[in-house]
Amino acid sequence: MLFIQVILGGGAVLLDFPIIYHLVWGTLTFIMLIVTTVLAARAFGANSTLLRVGVASIIDFVIQGIIGLFSFGSDVAVVIHLTNAFLLAVIVTYLISFADSADKASAKLNAQPRMTTLGNMRD
């Protein structure tokens, strides 16, 4: 969703797409980010890496929105906003995939039965 957001923002600046597409898609993306963060908290717990990445992504998205508001009056802010948005999309995609694999590995380790020694076994 973030890559489409970058494309719509770039299209609004370079190809004269209506900016409303960028704003509406950005709102939908933000809502999905919040929903998936809440679902990550429920599925993996409050201390999970995936939840932390989700919260960091929400904070970065809010910062991007603020920079985007400055973009209406400044060409320099447009360049900063688009460049930062692209980098944010790449970084968040990497972090989410890393965090997801780490949480899955952790869940797999916790699900394995524990080995006992012969001294602990009773007949």
CNS distance restraints for C-alpha pairs under 8 A (distance, minus, plus):
assign (resid   1 and name CA) (resid   5 and name CA) 6.26 0.50 0.50
assign (resid   1 and name CA) (resid  29 and name CA) 6.16 0.50 0.50
assign (resid   2 and name CA) (resid   6 and name CA) 6.29 0.50 0.50
assign (resid   2 and name CA) (resid  29 and name CA) 7.05 0.50 0.50
assign (resid   2 and name CA) (resid  89 and name CA) 5.56 0.50 0.50
assign (resid   3 and name CA) (resid   7 and name CA) 6.28 0.50 0.50
assign (resid   3 and name CA) (resid  86 and name CA) 7.20 0.50 0.50
assign (resid   3 and name CA) (resid  89 and name CA) 6.36 0.50 0.50
assign (resid   4 and name CA) (resid   8 and name CA) 6.10 0.50 0.50
assign (resid   5 and name CA) (resid   9 and name CA) 6.12 0.50 0.50
assign (resid   5 and name CA) (resid  22 and name CA) 6.22 0.50 0.50
assign (resid   5 and name CA) (resid  25 and name CA) 6.42 0.50 0.50
assign (resid   5 and name CA) (resid  26 and name CA) 6.20 0.50 0.50
assign (resid   6 and name CA) (resid  10 and name CA) 6.05 0.50 0.50
assign (resid   6 and name CA) (resid  82 and name CA) 6.70 0.50 0.50
assign (resid   6 and name CA) (resid  85 and name CA) 6.47 0.50 0.50
assign (resid   6 and name CA) (resid  86 and name CA) 6.25 0.50 0.50
assign (resid   7 and name CA) (resid  11 and name CA) 5.90 0.50 0.50
assign (resid   8 and name CA) (resid  12 and name CA) 6.07 0.50 0.50
assign (resid   8 and name CA) (resid  17 and name CA) 7.46 0.50 0.50
assign (resid   8 and name CA) (resid  19 and name CA) 7.95 0.50 0.50
assign (resid   8 and name CA) (resid  21 and name CA) 6.79 0.50 0.50
assign (resid   8 and name CA) (resid  22 and name CA) 5.18 0.50 0.50
assign (resid   9 and name CA) (resid  13 and name CA) 6.47 0.50 0.50
assign (resid   9 and name CA) (resid  19 and name CA) 7.29 0.50 0.50
assign (resid   9 and name CA) (resid  22 and name CA) 5.51 0.50 0.50
assign (resid   9 and name CA) (resid  82 and name CA) 7.16 0.50 0.50
assign (resid  10 and name CA) (resid  14 and name CA) 5.85 0.50 0.50
assign (resid  10 and name CA) (resid  15 and name CA) 7.59 0.50 0.50
assign (resid  10 and name CA) (resid  82 and name CA) 6.98 0.50 0.50
assign (resid  11 and name CA) (resid  15 and name CA) 4.76 0.50 0.50
assign (resid  11 and name CA) (resid  16 and name CA) 6.26 0.50 0.50
assign (resid  11 and name CA) (resid  17 and name CA) 5.45 0.50 0.50
assign (resid  12 and name CA) (resid  16 and name CA) 4.74 0.50 0.50
assign (resid  12 and name CA) (resid  17 and name CA) 4.20 0.50 0.50
assign (resid  12 and name CA) (resid  18 and name CA) 5.87 0.50 0.50
assign (resid  12 and name CA) (resid  19 and name CA) 5.46 0.50 0.50
assign (resid  12 and name CA) (resid  22 and name CA) 7.44 0.50 0.50
assign (resid  13 and name CA) (resid  17 and name CA) 7.38 0.50 0.50
assign (resid  17 and name CA) (resid  21 and name CA) 7.75 0.50 0.50
assign (resid  18 and name CA) (resid  22 and name CA) 7.72 0.50 0.50
assign (resid  19 and name CA) (resid  23 and name CA) 6.39 0.50 0.50
assign (resid  20 and name CA) (resid  24 and name CA) 5.94 0.50 0.50
assign (resid  21 and name CA) (resid  25 and name CA) 5.94 0.50 0.50
assign (resid  22 and name CA) (resid  26 and name CA) 5.92 0.50 0.50
assign (resid  23 and name CA) (resid  27 and name CA) 6.21 0.50 0.50
assign (resid  24 and name CA) (resid  28 and name CA) 6.33 0.50 0.50
assign (resid  25 and name CA) (resid  29 and name CA) 6.02 0.50 0.50
assign (resid  26 and name CA) (resid  30 and name CA) 6.08 0.50 0.50
assign (resid  27 and name CA) (resid  31 and name CA) 6.24 0.50 0.50
assign (resid  28 and name CA) (resid  32 and name CA) 6.19 0.50 0.50
assign (resid  29 and name CA) (resid  33 and name CA) 6.11 0.50 0.50
assign (resid  30 and name CA) (resid  34 and name CA) 6.33 0.50 0.50
assign (resid  30 and name CA) (resid  58 and name CA) 7.44 0.50 0.50
assign (resid  30 and name CA) (resid  61 and name CA) 7.33 0.50 0.50
assign (resid  31 and name CA) (resid  35 and name CA) 6.21 0.50 0.50
assign (resid  32 and name CA) (resid  36 and name CA) 6.02 0.50 0.50
assign (resid  33 and name CA) (resid  37 and name CA) 6.09 0.50 0.50
assign (resid  33 and name CA) (resid  54 and name CA) 7.14 0.50 0.50
assign (resid  33 and name CA) (resid  57 and name CA) 7.82 0.50 0.50
assign (resid  33 and name CA) (resid  58 and name CA) 6.86 0.50 0.50
assign (resid  34 and name CA) (resid  38 and name CA) 6.26 0.50 0.50
assign (resid  34 and name CA) (resid  54 and name CA) 7.74 0.50 0.50
assign (resid  34 and name CA) (resid  58 and name CA) 7.11 0.50 0.50
assign (resid  35 and name CA) (resid  39 and name CA) 6.23 0.50 0.50
assign (resid  36 and name CA) (resid  40 and name CA) 6.02 0.50 0.50
assign (resid  36 and name CA) (resid  54 and name CA) 7.69 0.50 0.50
assign (resid  37 and name CA) (resid  41 and name CA) 6.27 0.50 0.50
assign (resid  37 and name CA) (resid  50 and name CA) 7.86 0.50 0.50
assign (resid  37 and name CA) (resid  51 and name CA) 5.83 0.50 0.50
assign (resid  37 and name CA) (resid  54 and name CA) 5.11 0.50 0.50
assign (resid  37 and name CA) (resid  55 and name CA) 6.92 0.50 0.50
assign (resid  38 and name CA) (resid  42 and name CA) 6.37 0.50 0.50
assign (resid  38 and name CA) (resid  51 and name CA) 7.81 0.50 0.50
assign (resid  39 and name CA) (resid  43 and name CA) 6.06 0.50 0.50
assign (resid  40 and name CA) (resid  44 and name CA) 5.69 0.50 0.50
assign (resid  40 and name CA) (resid  45 and name CA) 7.25 0.50 0.50
assign (resid  40 and name CA) (resid  50 and name CA) 6.43 0.50 0.50
assign (resid  40 and name CA) (resid  51 and name CA) 5.62 0.50 0.50
assign (resid  41 and name CA) (resid  45 and name CA) 4.82 0.50 0.50
assign (resid  41 and name CA) (resid  46 and name CA) 5.33 0.50 0.50
assign (resid  41 and name CA) (resid  48 and name CA) 7.30 0.50 0.50
assign (resid  41 and name CA) (resid  50 and name CA) 7.99 0.50 0.50
assign (resid  41 and name CA) (resid  51 and name CA) 5.61 0.50 0.50
assign (resid  42 and name CA) (resid  46 and name CA) 7.65 0.50 0.50
assign (resid  44 and name CA) (resid  48 and name CA) 5.73 0.50 0.50
assign (resid  44 and name CA) (resid  50 and name CA) 7.71 0.50 0.50
assign (resid  44 and name CA) (resid  51 and name CA) 7.78 0.50 0.50
assign (resid  44 and name CA) (resid 103 and name CA) 7.31 0.50 0.50
assign (resid  45 and name CA) (resid  51 and name CA) 7.80 0.50 0.50
assign (resid  46 and name CA) (resid  51 and name CA) 6.84 0.50 0.50
assign (resid  47 and name CA) (resid  51 and name CA) 7.19 0.50 0.50
assign (resid  47 and name CA) (resid  52 and name CA) 7.59 0.50 0.50
assign (resid  48 and name CA) (resid  52 and name CA) 6.58 0.50 0.50
assign (resid  48 and name CA) (resid 103 and name CA) 6.99 0.50 0.50
assign (resid  49 and name CA) (resid  53 and name CA) 6.23 0.50 0.50
assign (resid  49 and name CA) (resid  99 and name CA) 5.53 0.50 0.50
assign (resid  49 and name CA) (resid 100 and name CA) 7.87 0.50 0.50
assign (resid  49 and name CA) (resid 102 and name CA) 7.69 0.50 0.50
assign (resid  49 and name CA) (resid 103 and name CA) 6.90 0.50 0.50
assign (resid  50 and name CA) (resid  54 and name CA) 6.18 0.50 0.50
assign (resid  50 and name CA) (resid  96 and name CA) 6.56 0.50 0.50
assign (resid  50 and name CA) (resid  99 and name CA) 5.02 0.50 0.50
assign (resid  50 and name CA) (resid 100 and name CA) 6.01 0.50 0.50
assign (resid  50 and name CA) (resid 103 and name CA) 7.08 0.50 0.50
assign (resid  51 and name CA) (resid  55 and name CA) 6.23 0.50 0.50
assign (resid  52 and name CA) (resid  56 and name CA) 6.16 0.50 0.50
assign (resid  53 and name CA) (resid  57 and name CA) 6.03 0.50 0.50
assign (resid  53 and name CA) (resid  92 and name CA) 7.70 0.50 0.50
assign (resid  53 and name CA) (resid  95 and name CA) 6.77 0.50 0.50
assign (resid  53 and name CA) (resid  96 and name CA) 6.60 0.50 0.50
assign (resid  53 and name CA) (resid  99 and name CA) 7.36 0.50 0.50
assign (resid  54 and name CA) (resid  58 and name CA) 6.24 0.50 0.50
assign (resid  54 and name CA) (resid  96 and name CA) 7.83 0.50 0.50
assign (resid  55 and name CA) (resid  59 and name CA) 6.34 0.50 0.50
assign (resid  56 and name CA) (resid  60 and name CA) 6.18 0.50 0.50
assign (resid  57 and name CA) (resid  61 and name CA) 5.98 0.50 0.50
assign (resid  57 and name CA) (resid  92 and name CA) 6.68 0.50 0.50
assign (resid  58 and name CA) (resid  62 and name CA) 6.27 0.50 0.50
assign (resid  59 and name CA) (resid  63 and name CA) 6.37 0.50 0.50
assign (resid  60 and name CA) (resid  64 and name CA) 6.12 0.50 0.50
assign (resid  60 and name CA) (resid  88 and name CA) 7.63 0.50 0.50
assign (resid  61 and name CA) (resid  65 and name CA) 6.20 0.50 0.50
assign (resid  62 and name CA) (resid  66 and name CA) 6.38 0.50 0.50
assign (resid  63 and name CA) (resid  67 and name CA) 6.29 0.50 0.50
assign (resid  64 and name CA) (resid  68 and name CA) 6.00 0.50 0.50
assign (resid  64 and name CA) (resid  81 and name CA) 6.62 0.50 0.50
assign (resid  64 and name CA) (resid  84 and name CA) 7.63 0.50 0.50
assign (resid  64 and name CA) (resid  85 and name CA) 6.79 0.50 0.50
assign (resid  65 and name CA) (resid  69 and name CA) 6.34 0.50 0.50
assign (resid  66 and name CA) (resid  70 and name CA) 6.70 0.50 0.50
assign (resid  67 and name CA) (resid  71 and name CA) 6.38 0.50 0.50
assign (resid  67 and name CA) (resid  77 and name CA) 6.81 0.50 0.50
assign (resid  67 and name CA) (resid  80 and name CA) 7.94 0.50 0.50
assign (resid  67 and name CA) (resid  81 and name CA) 5.86 0.50 0.50
assign (resid  68 and name CA) (resid  72 and name CA) 7.16 0.50 0.50
assign (resid  68 and name CA) (resid  77 and name CA) 7.47 0.50 0.50
assign (resid  68 and name CA) (resid  78 and name CA) 7.10 0.50 0.50
assign (resid  68 and name CA) (resid  81 and name CA) 5.94 0.50 0.50
assign (resid  70 and name CA) (resid  74 and name CA) 6.61 0.50 0.50
assign (resid  70 and name CA) (resid  77 and name CA) 6.19 0.50 0.50
assign (resid  70 and name CA) (resid  78 and name CA) 7.90 0.50 0.50
assign (resid  71 and name CA) (resid  75 and name CA) 6.57 0.50 0.50
assign (resid  71 and name CA) (resid  76 and name CA) 7.59 0.50 0.50
assign (resid  71 and name CA) (resid  77 and name CA) 4.72 0.50 0.50
assign (resid  71 and name CA) (resid  78 and name CA) 4.66 0.50 0.50
assign (resid  71 and name CA) (resid  81 and name CA) 7.12 0.50 0.50
assign (resid  72 and name CA) (resid  78 and name CA) 7.64 0.50 0.50
assign (resid  73 and name CA) (resid  77 and name CA) 7.93 0.50 0.50
assign (resid  74 and name CA) (resid  78 and name CA) 6.45 0.50 0.50
assign (resid  75 and name CA) (resid  79 and name CA) 6.48 0.50 0.50
assign (resid  76 and name CA) (resid  80 and name CA) 6.32 0.50 0.50
assign (resid  77 and name CA) (resid  81 and name CA) 5.82 0.50 0.50
assign (resid  78 and name CA) (resid  82 and name CA) 6.07 0.50 0.50
assign (resid  79 and name CA) (resid  83 and name CA) 5.99 0.50 0.50
assign (resid  80 and name CA) (resid  84 and name CA) 5.85 0.50 0.50
assign (resid  81 and name CA) (resid  85 and name CA) 5.93 0.50 0.50
assign (resid  82 and name CA) (resid  86 and name CA) 6.19 0.50 0.50
assign (resid  83 and name CA) (resid  87 and name CA) 6.30 0.50 0.50
assign (resid  84 and name CA) (resid  88 and name CA) 5.90 0.50 0.50
assign (resid  85 and name CA) (resid  89 and name CA) 6.11 0.50 0.50
assign (resid  86 and name CA) (resid  90 and name CA) 6.38 0.50 0.50
assign (resid  87 and name CA) (resid  91 and name CA) 6.07 0.50 0.50
assign (resid  88 and name CA) (resid  92 and name CA) 5.83 0.50 0.50
assign (resid  89 and name CA) (resid  93 and name CA) 6.00 0.50 0.50
assign (resid  90 and name CA) (resid  94 and name CA) 6.26 0.50 0.50
assign (resid  91 and name CA) (resid  95 and name CA) 6.06 0.50 0.50
assign (resid  92 and name CA) (resid  96 and name CA) 5.90 0.50 0.50
assign (resid  93 and name CA) (resid  97 and name CA) 6.24 0.50 0.50
assign (resid  94 and name CA) (resid  98 and name CA) 6.11 0.50 0.50
assign (resid  95 and name CA) (resid  99 and name CA) 5.85 0.50 0.50
assign (resid  96 and name CA) (resid 100 and name CA) 5.83 0.50 0.50
assign (resid  97 and name CA) (resid 101 and name CA) 6.18 0.50 0.50
assign (resid  98 and name CA) (resid 102 and name CA) 6.16 0.50 0.50
assign (resid  99 and name CA) (resid 103 and name CA) 6.08 0.50 0.50
assign (resid 100 and name CA) (resid 104 and name CA) 6.14 0.50 0.50
assign (resid 101 and name CA) (resid 105 and name CA) 6.07 0.50 0.50
assign (resid 102 and name CA) (resid 106 and name CA) 6.11 0.50 0.50
assign (resid 103 and name CA) (resid 107 and name CA) 6.08 0.50 0.50
assign (resid 104 and name CA) (resid 108 and name CA) 6.10 0.50 0.50
assign (resid 105 and name CA) (resid 109 and name CA) 6.21 0.50 0.50
assign (resid 106 and name CA) (resid 110 and name CA) 6.20 0.50 0.50
assign (resid 107 and name CA) (resid 111 and name CA) 6.16 0.50 0.50
assign (resid 108 and name CA) (resid 112 and name CA) 6.56 0.50 0.50
assign (resid 116 and name CA) (resid 120 and name CA) 6.41 0.50 0.50
assign (resid 116 and name CA) (resid 121 and name CA) 7.21 0.50 0.50
assign (resid 117 and name CA) (resid 121 and name CA) 6.92 0.50 0.50
